[in-house]
Amino acid sequence: MNDMNQAASKPPTLYIEGPAFWTPTLPGWDAARAAFRGEGALADPPAKRPSPQVLAPAERRRAPDTVALALEVAAAALAGSGRNAADVPCVFTSAHGDLSINDYMCSTLASDPKGLSPTKFHNSVHNAAVGYWTIGTGCMAASNAVSAYEHSFASGLLEAAVQSACDQEPVLLVGYDTPTLGALTSVTDSRGLLAVALVIASEPGERTVAALDWSLVSEDGKAVAATPPRSEAAKSLAEINPMAQSLGLFEALAHLDDGNVGGVGSPVDLPLSATLSLRLQLRPFARG
């Protein structure tokens, strides 16, 4: 492809608002940002699972970890963006949804089919978390649930970016995964809680934190690799679960005001497959 065609097909610049992050050792974006910059430590003892206020108290207690995680970061991202949750389309992404519940269901069906819990069943579907979100916030905008195994964060981000660029509106992206149990551990070896979120907008706003240039990159059939984590804090999370694929982007966001330190000027690559990557270039957003 020549330079003229490359320029003509270049995706439009998008804008990031409201980055949100949660894992027990870094419970919130402020804690994660400080740790990724080498200015803060991991929480000790680790935090207990979040309690999202989007849900009524009874639903909050019954909700599985996947829902609690997803709604916690979704609410934080919308609060950070200053936007009304009821108006913002959303993309929720997870490697396989709640594999712990699916392990329970498979085991129960094999041993005592009549003992299967209806409550467990309705939390087993892949769009359970986004369903709770749209009901809890009264959101009538479009919602998607994405699954792409170990490439789920990159796939969800691509979906949200394309939707925002095409529809010229902000889109909430939420990524989350939790530990697996039983036989399904052989499918996805997920060992901890990790959730991230941000709002992607087609135009800069009062709470824009970064400009985002993005493109698809294929190295002529060669294997592609994700941008490795830089900080000790991020390295400690690198194998926690499939959503750790997001760490390169969030480290880059943490270092936006550092000149060339920690990612500004360096692209972040997120593999979509063995040979195709979503390449991100973050730039500080200067107002005025």
ZISUL-V62563 format. One line per field, one symbol per residue. phi: phi as a letter, one per 20 degrees, with the letter a starting at -180 (. if undefined). burial: + if it has 24 or more other C-alpha atoms within 12 Angstrom, else -. A space follows every 50 residues. Layout:
# ZISUL-V62563
phi->???
burial->???
This chain:
# ZISUL-V62563
phi->.effffffeffffdcdclgcbbbgecepfgffgfffemdbdffbffffgf cfffefgffffeffggfgffffffffffffemeegfddgbcdcbgbmeff fffgffffffdbgfefefffffeeffeffffgffffdmfdffccddcblf dfffffffgfffffffelbfcedccbbcfecmffffeceddaebbcbadd cecfcfdfdaecebbeccelnffdcffffdefffffdfdfagffgffgff ffffdgedmeempfndfddcfdafccceedcecgeeen
burial->----------+-+++++++++++++++++++++++++---++------++ +++++----+--++++++++++++++++-++-+++--+++++++++++++ ++++++-------------++-++++++++++++-++---++++++++++ +++++++++++++++---+++++++++++++------+++++++++++++ +++++-+++++++++++-------+++++++-++-+++++++++++++++ ++++++-----+++-++++++++--++++++++++---
